[in-house]
Amino acid sequence: MGRQAALTKAELTLHDQVEHLPRQKLIAVFGLLALTVLINFIDQNGISVALPTIAAELDARDTISWAGTASLLANTTFQMLWGRLSDIFGRKTVYISAIALLSIADLLCGLSRNATSFYIFRGLAGVGGGGITNLAMIVVSDVVTLENRGKYQGIIGSMVGLGSIIGPFLAAAFAERATWRGYFWLLSPCAALAAVLTYFYLPTKPRTASWQDSVKKVDWWGSFAIFVGIVFLLIPISGGGAYFEWKSSMVICLLVLGGISLILFVVIEWRVAKLPMMPVDIYKNPAVSAMLVQNFLMGASYQAVIYFVPLYLQNAHQFSIIQSALIWIPLVGLQSGISILSGLYISKFKRYGECLWFGFGIWTLGSGLCLLLTRESPIGIIIIPLIIIGIGVGCIFQPILVALQAHSPKARRAVIISNRNFCRCAGGACGLAVSAAVMQASLRASLPVEYASLAGSTFTLPEFDGNIPAAVLDSYMAASHSVFILQVPLIGLCFLGNFFIRDRGLELPDEKSAVQEQEAGQVGGEQGIRMELAESDTNAEAGVKGTSRSK
């Protein structure tokens, strides 16, 4: 069967927040969205190059990977909730809350005096950052038609790449020239300013329900179940074999409880929640299921690249933080530029399939070429696979979001965006945790006996008297190579997933007429929703050429 729009009664009562804006207002709103996304990804991507410095100051060489894991874990846990909260309480209120949370978290990160508090505050930053990413995409879907969404989503996607360029340089400059704390103290007021601008410039439609009724609609039980499930699963995955034994009772209990919690979450979403964060029937569509799996796998690979390529450069090659940031530019720069071009391609030709095939194909090639890198590889050789990966990432991140929306009813655009981001972030959290475990296991196996104690220093090499022994550098190179190997099958599976996705274009057959009627005032709010359901049902059957089989 194809796509079915089996919306719940609670979903039908949600107030419509679509508001296609005139050009001048759209430019102002879009500039604001781009600014907040840029700040968010500067925060997310800059920290990786500063981790060795932070680890040294906070005496956290053995645990600094938890800075990334905590952020991703928190980001992942709240992804689906952000989308539903925006459906219930309105985009503007929830968006400002996410920006404010990021601002407060960055301020507290800069004030951290020990590793534990730093990890907690990075978790808070992950919650806020996840909300910003989610809500920015949802607001774009509110103010821009699906036909033009590729172009605007591509520009938003370019902010991810731009943040990946600015972030490492900014963090490196503070870490080497001043203090890494200044990096967070700079971002905090920038985020606060963005929250103020959002209050004044982001349009909003008044809610039709009271606060009391709105609170009752929140899927509290589902939120609790997914929180427990994600936390209990990722803690042992992140630390198993490194911080605690895989066979220990704690690891086994956490894995079992985490698995039970996730099963319970699915049951709650399927049978209990009136307004589920993850409507299980979205997985009845093979194309949607395939794309969500792709997002999980590519999130795992991309997050590993973000964190472990700089470590390869700084540890195995002994490049400085600034040098690592310079070498990183080709990947994120091309990611940014290609993201814009892929969005323009989708808006012009009303197709996304070519972007997915080409993007995953060339990304797989780039991941494979990383396996050829050695400790002696010159910079000119190192940047080749990074360039190729950057092109692939730029062809994928935003086009796959547009493709998901094209395969889903418009009434669920916030849900599908939230679930997409959840899968990508869950993959990123798992990818970072597993890659860190793989790297540490490789170090334990390859380090000479006299340096076996260094296996815990996954993210930063300790100081040596004189030159670092070649055997130690070779071990860190072997560990990086182990992480690179892991990425190839992940992206290769994403490429194969394209066989389950049919490119049906951007516009549902009856969508244009429905929009025209709404503009003419002939279709009311509830009737408009029901027409969207009919449109989705019409397009639901794979291979059906006419509409004669629609209900």
TAMOPE-V873878 format. One record per residue. RES is the residue in three letters. BURIAL is b if it has 16 or more other ideal C-beta (glycine too) atoms within 10 Angstrom, else e. Layout:
BEGIN
res=RES burial=BURIAL
res=RES burial=BURIAL
END
This chain:
BEGIN
res=MET burial=e
res=GLY burial=b
res=ARG burial=b
res=GLN burial=b
res=ALA burial=b
res=ALA burial=e
res=LEU burial=b
res=THR burial=e
res=LYS burial=e
res=ALA burial=b
res=GLU burial=b
res=LEU burial=e
res=THR burial=e
res=LEU burial=b
res=HIS burial=e
res=ASP burial=b
res=GLN burial=b
res=VAL burial=e
res=GLU burial=e
res=HIS burial=e
res=LEU burial=e
res=PRO burial=e
res=ARG burial=e
res=GLN burial=e
res=LYS burial=e
res=LEU burial=b
res=ILE burial=e
res=ALA burial=b
res=VAL burial=b
res=PHE burial=b
res=GLY burial=e
res=LEU burial=b
res=LEU burial=b
res=ALA burial=b
res=LEU burial=b
res=THR burial=b
res=VAL burial=b
res=LEU burial=b
res=ILE burial=b
res=ASN burial=b
res=PHE burial=b
res=ILE burial=b
res=ASP burial=b
res=GLN burial=b
res=ASN burial=b
res=GLY burial=b
res=ILE burial=b
res=SER burial=b
res=VAL burial=b
res=ALA burial=b
res=LEU burial=b
res=PRO burial=b
res=THR burial=b
res=ILE burial=b
res=ALA burial=b
res=ALA burial=e
res=GLU burial=b
res=LEU burial=b
res=ASP burial=e
res=ALA burial=b
res=ARG burial=b
res=ASP burial=b
res=THR burial=b
res=ILE burial=b
res=SER burial=b
res=TRP burial=b
res=ALA burial=b
res=GLY burial=b
res=THR burial=b
res=ALA burial=b
res=SER burial=b
res=LEU burial=b
res=LEU burial=b
res=ALA burial=b
res=ASN burial=b
res=THR burial=b
res=THR burial=b
res=PHE burial=b
res=GLN burial=b
res=MET burial=b
res=LEU burial=b
res=TRP burial=b
res=GLY burial=b
res=ARG burial=b
res=LEU burial=b
res=SER burial=b
res=ASP burial=b
res=ILE burial=b
res=PHE burial=b
res=GLY burial=b
res=ARG burial=b
res=LYS burial=b
res=THR burial=e
res=VAL burial=b
res=TYR burial=b
res=ILE burial=b
res=SER burial=b
res=ALA burial=b
res=ILE burial=b
res=ALA burial=b
res=LEU burial=b
res=LEU burial=b
res=SER burial=b
res=ILE burial=b
res=ALA burial=b
res=ASP burial=b
res=LEU burial=b
res=LEU burial=b
res=CYS burial=b
res=GLY burial=b
res=LEU burial=e
res=SER burial=b
res=ARG burial=e
res=ASN burial=e
res=ALA burial=b
res=THR burial=e
res=SER burial=e
res=PHE burial=b
res=TYR burial=b
res=ILE burial=b
res=PHE burial=b
res=ARG burial=b
res=GLY burial=b
res=LEU burial=b
res=ALA burial=b
res=GLY burial=b
res=VAL burial=b
res=GLY burial=b
res=GLY burial=b
res=GLY burial=b
res=GLY burial=b
res=ILE burial=b
res=THR burial=b
res=ASN burial=b
res=LEU burial=b
res=ALA burial=b
res=MET burial=b
res=ILE burial=b
res=VAL burial=b
res=VAL burial=b
res=SER burial=b
res=ASP burial=b
res=VAL burial=b
res=VAL burial=b
res=THR burial=b
res=LEU burial=b
res=GLU burial=b
res=ASN burial=b
res=ARG burial=b
res=GLY burial=b
res=LYS burial=b
res=TYR burial=b
res=GLN burial=b
res=GLY burial=b
res=ILE burial=b
res=ILE burial=b
res=GLY burial=b
res=SER burial=b
res=MET burial=b
res=VAL burial=b
res=GLY burial=b
res=LEU burial=b
res=GLY burial=b
res=SER burial=b
res=ILE burial=b
res=ILE burial=b
res=GLY burial=b
res=PRO burial=b
res=PHE burial=b
res=LEU burial=b
res=ALA burial=b
res=ALA burial=b
res=ALA burial=b
res=PHE burial=b
res=ALA burial=b
res=GLU burial=e
res=ARG burial=e
res=ALA burial=e
res=THR burial=e
res=TRP burial=b
res=ARG burial=b
res=GLY burial=b
res=TYR burial=b
res=PHE burial=b
res=TRP burial=e
res=LEU burial=e
res=LEU burial=b
res=SER burial=b
res=PRO burial=e
res=CYS burial=b
res=ALA burial=b
res=ALA burial=b
res=LEU burial=e
res=ALA burial=b
res=ALA burial=b
res=VAL burial=e
res=LEU burial=b
res=THR burial=b
res=TYR burial=e
res=PHE burial=e
res=TYR burial=e
res=LEU burial=b
res=PRO burial=e
res=THR burial=e
res=LYS burial=e
res=PRO burial=e
res=ARG burial=b
res=THR burial=e
res=ALA burial=e
res=SER burial=e
res=TRP burial=e
res=GLN burial=e
res=ASP burial=e
res=SER burial=b
res=VAL burial=e
res=LYS burial=e
res=LYS burial=b
res=VAL burial=b
res=ASP burial=b
res=TRP burial=e
res=TRP burial=e
res=GLY burial=b
res=SER burial=b
res=PHE burial=e
res=ALA burial=b
res=ILE burial=b
res=PHE burial=b
res=VAL burial=b
res=GLY burial=b
res=ILE burial=b
res=VAL burial=b
res=PHE burial=b
res=LEU burial=b
res=LEU burial=b
res=ILE burial=b
res=PRO burial=b
res=ILE burial=b
res=SER burial=b
res=GLY burial=b
res=GLY burial=b
res=GLY burial=e
res=ALA burial=b
res=TYR burial=b
res=PHE burial=e
res=GLU burial=e
res=TRP burial=e
res=LYS burial=e
res=SER burial=e
res=SER burial=e
res=MET burial=e
res=VAL burial=b
res=ILE burial=e
res=CYS burial=e
res=LEU burial=b
res=LEU burial=b
res=VAL burial=e
res=LEU burial=e
res=GLY burial=b
res=GLY burial=e
res=ILE burial=e
res=SER burial=b
res=LEU burial=b
res=ILE burial=e
res=LEU burial=b
res=PHE burial=b
res=VAL burial=b
res=VAL burial=e
res=ILE burial=b
res=GLU burial=b
res=TRP burial=e
res=ARG burial=e
res=VAL burial=e
res=ALA burial=b
res=LYS burial=e
res=LEU burial=b
res=PRO burial=b
res=MET burial=b
res=MET burial=b
res=PRO burial=b
res=VAL burial=e
res=ASP burial=b
res=ILE burial=b
res=TYR burial=e
res=LYS burial=e
res=ASN burial=b
res=PRO burial=b
res=ALA burial=b
res=VAL burial=b
res=SER burial=e
res=ALA burial=b
res=MET burial=b
res=LEU burial=b
res=VAL burial=b
res=GLN burial=b
res=ASN burial=b
res=PHE burial=b
res=LEU burial=b
res=MET burial=b
res=GLY burial=b
res=ALA burial=b
res=SER burial=b
res=TYR burial=b
res=GLN burial=b
res=ALA burial=b
res=VAL burial=b
res=ILE burial=b
res=TYR burial=b
res=PHE burial=b
res=VAL burial=b
res=PRO burial=b
res=LEU burial=b
res=TYR burial=b
res=LEU burial=b
res=GLN burial=b
res=ASN burial=b
res=ALA burial=b
res=HIS burial=b
res=GLN burial=e
res=PHE burial=b
res=SER burial=e
res=ILE burial=b
res=ILE burial=b
res=GLN burial=e
res=SER burial=b
res=ALA burial=b
res=LEU burial=b
res=ILE burial=b
res=TRP burial=b
res=ILE burial=b
res=PRO burial=b
res=LEU burial=b
res=VAL burial=b
res=GLY burial=b
res=LEU burial=b
res=GLN burial=b
res=SER burial=b
res=GLY burial=b
res=ILE burial=b
res=SER burial=b
res=ILE burial=b
res=LEU burial=e
res=SER burial=b
res=GLY burial=b
res=LEU burial=e
res=TYR burial=b
res=ILE burial=b
res=SER burial=b
res=LYS burial=e
res=PHE burial=e
res=LYS burial=b
res=ARG burial=b
res=TYR burial=b
res=GLY burial=b
res=GLU burial=e
res=CYS burial=b
res=LEU burial=b
res=TRP burial=b
res=PHE burial=b
res=GLY burial=b
res=PHE burial=b
res=GLY burial=b
res=ILE burial=b
res=TRP burial=b
res=THR burial=b
res=LEU burial=b
res=GLY burial=b
res=SER burial=b
res=GLY burial=b
res=LEU burial=b
res=CYS burial=b
res=LEU burial=e
res=LEU burial=e
res=LEU burial=b
res=THR burial=e
res=ARG burial=b
res=GLU burial=e
res=SER burial=b
res=PRO burial=e
res=ILE burial=e
res=GLY burial=e
res=ILE burial=e
res=ILE burial=b
res=ILE burial=b
res=ILE burial=b
res=PRO burial=b
res=LEU burial=b
res=ILE burial=b
res=ILE burial=b
res=ILE burial=b
res=GLY burial=b
res=ILE burial=b
res=GLY burial=b
res=VAL burial=b
res=GLY burial=b
res=CYS burial=b
res=ILE burial=b
res=PHE burial=b
res=GLN burial=b
res=PRO burial=b
res=ILE burial=b
res=LEU burial=b
res=VAL burial=b
res=ALA burial=b
res=LEU burial=b
res=GLN burial=b
res=ALA burial=b
res=HIS burial=b
res=SER burial=b
res=PRO burial=b
res=LYS burial=b
res=ALA burial=b
res=ARG burial=b
res=ARG burial=b
res=ALA burial=b
res=VAL burial=b
res=ILE burial=b
res=ILE burial=b
res=SER burial=b
res=ASN burial=b
res=ARG burial=b
res=ASN burial=b
res=PHE burial=b
res=CYS burial=b
res=ARG burial=b
res=CYS burial=b
res=ALA burial=b
res=GLY burial=b
res=GLY burial=b
res=ALA burial=b
res=CYS burial=b
res=GLY burial=b
res=LEU burial=b
res=ALA burial=b
res=VAL burial=b
res=SER burial=b
res=ALA burial=b
res=ALA burial=b
res=VAL burial=b
res=MET burial=b
res=GLN burial=b
res=ALA burial=e
res=SER burial=b
res=LEU burial=b
res=ARG burial=b
res=ALA burial=e
res=SER burial=b
res=LEU burial=b
res=PRO burial=e
res=VAL burial=e
res=GLU burial=e
res=TYR burial=b
res=ALA burial=e
res=SER burial=e
res=LEU burial=b
res=ALA burial=b
res=GLY burial=b
res=SER burial=b
res=THR burial=b
res=PHE burial=b
res=THR burial=b
res=LEU burial=b
res=PRO burial=e
res=GLU burial=e
res=PHE burial=e
res=ASP burial=e
res=GLY burial=e
res=ASN burial=e
res=ILE burial=e
res=PRO burial=e
res=ALA burial=e
res=ALA burial=e
res=VAL burial=b
res=LEU burial=b
res=ASP burial=b
res=SER burial=b
res=TYR burial=b
res=MET burial=b
res=ALA burial=b
res=ALA burial=b
res=SER burial=b
res=HIS burial=b
res=SER burial=b
res=VAL burial=b
res=PHE burial=b
res=ILE burial=e
res=LEU burial=b
res=GLN burial=b
res=VAL burial=b
res=PRO burial=e
res=LEU burial=b
res=ILE burial=b
res=GLY burial=b
res=LEU burial=b
res=CYS burial=b
res=PHE burial=b
res=LEU burial=e
res=GLY burial=b
res=ASN burial=b
res=PHE burial=e
res=PHE burial=e
res=ILE burial=b
res=ARG burial=e
res=ASP burial=b
res=ARG burial=b
res=GLY burial=e
res=LEU burial=b
res=GLU burial=b
res=LEU burial=b
res=PRO burial=e
res=ASP burial=b
res=GLU burial=b
res=LYS burial=e
res=SER burial=e
res=ALA burial=b
res=VAL burial=b
res=GLN burial=e
res=GLU burial=e
res=GLN burial=b
res=GLU burial=e
res=ALA burial=e
res=GLY burial=e
res=GLN burial=e
res=VAL burial=b
res=GLY burial=e
res=GLY burial=e
res=GLU burial=e
res=GLN burial=e
res=GLY burial=b
res=ILE burial=b
res=ARG burial=b
res=MET burial=b
res=GLU burial=b
res=LEU burial=b
res=ALA burial=b
res=GLU burial=b
res=SER burial=b
res=ASP burial=b
res=THR burial=b
res=ASN burial=b
res=ALA burial=b
res=GLU burial=b
res=ALA burial=e
res=GLY burial=e
res=VAL burial=e
res=LYS burial=e
res=GLY burial=e
res=THR burial=e
res=SER burial=e
res=ARG burial=e
res=SER burial=e
res=LYS burial=e
END
